[in-house]
Amino acid sequence: MSRVSVIFKIYPNEGALEEATKRIKDALKPVAIQAEEVAFGIKVIKARFVFNNEETNSSAIEDQIRKIEGVSEIEVEEESLM
């Protein structure tokens, strides 16, 4: 059984950064979450999750994030075994 660390870069809808961050934090309990500016006032949410690969996978977590109100786009920034 391997542990996996994955960092998602989440693009919130315009004006929904704080609310989307709170909803992700409350619903999915990431290990770490923060807002990061990517260009000229555009901010993304970076959320890190750690899980056992036999219990879930990054696609399942990504699907859950996509369902959260205020999320526009999502991409996997980094995924690695621990």
C-alpha positions as CSV (number, residue, x, y, z in Angstrom):
1,M,0.0,0.0,0.0
2,S,1.5,3.3,-1.2
3,R,0.8,6.8,0.0
4,V,0.4,9.4,-2.7
5,S,0.8,13.2,-2.5
6,V,-1.0,15.3,-5.1
7,I,-1.1,19.1,-5.5
8,F,-4.1,20.5,-7.4
9,K,-4.1,23.9,-9.0
10,I,-7.7,25.1,-8.8
11,Y,-8.9,28.1,-10.7
12,P,-11.9,29.7,-8.9
13,N,-14.7,31.6,-10.7
14,E,-14.2,35.4,-10.7
15,G,-14.7,36.8,-7.2
16,A,-15.1,33.3,-5.6
17,L,-11.5,32.7,-4.3
18,E,-12.3,32.9,-0.6
19,E,-15.6,31.0,-0.7
20,A,-14.2,28.3,-2.9
21,T,-11.2,27.9,-0.6
22,K,-13.4,27.6,2.4
23,R,-15.7,25.0,0.7
24,I,-12.7,22.9,-0.4
25,K,-11.2,23.1,3.1
26,D,-14.5,22.1,4.8
27,A,-15.5,19.4,2.4
28,L,-12.3,17.6,1.5
29,K,-9.8,18.4,4.4
30,P,-6.6,18.9,2.3
31,V,-3.3,18.6,4.1
32,A,-2.5,22.2,2.9
33,I,-4.3,24.9,1.0
34,Q,-3.3,28.4,0.0
35,A,-4.0,31.1,-2.6
36,E,-1.2,31.9,-5.0
37,E,-1.0,34.8,-7.5
38,V,-0.1,33.6,-11.0
39,A,-0.3,36.8,-12.9
40,F,-1.5,40.4,-12.6
41,G,-4.1,39.8,-9.8
42,I,-5.1,36.4,-11.0
43,K,-5.1,33.9,-8.1
44,V,-5.4,30.2,-8.0
45,I,-5.9,27.8,-5.1
46,K,-3.3,25.2,-4.5
47,A,-4.5,22.3,-2.4
48,R,-2.3,19.3,-1.3
49,F,-3.8,15.9,-0.5
50,V,-2.2,12.8,0.8
51,F,-3.9,9.4,0.6
52,N,-3.4,5.7,0.3
53,N,-3.6,4.7,-3.3
54,E,-5.7,1.6,-2.5
55,E,-8.4,3.7,-0.8
56,T,-8.8,6.4,-3.4
57,N,-7.0,8.1,-6.3
58,S,-6.4,11.6,-7.6
59,S,-9.1,11.4,-10.2
60,A,-11.7,10.7,-7.5
61,I,-10.5,13.7,-5.5
62,E,-10.5,15.9,-8.7
63,D,-14.1,14.9,-9.4
64,Q,-15.1,16.0,-5.9
65,I,-13.3,19.3,-6.3
66,R,-15.0,20.0,-9.6
67,K,-18.4,19.6,-7.9
68,I,-17.7,22.4,-5.5
69,E,-19.4,25.7,-6.2
70,G,-17.1,28.4,-7.3
71,V,-14.5,26.1,-9.0
72,S,-13.9,26.9,-12.7
73,E,-10.9,24.8,-13.8
74,I,-8.6,22.3,-12.1
75,E,-5.3,20.7,-13.0
76,V,-2.8,18.3,-11.3
77,E,0.3,20.3,-10.6
78,E,2.3,17.5,-9.0
79,E,1.7,13.9,-8.1
80,S,4.2,11.6,-6.3
81,L,4.6,8.5,-4.2
82,M,5.7,9.1,-0.6
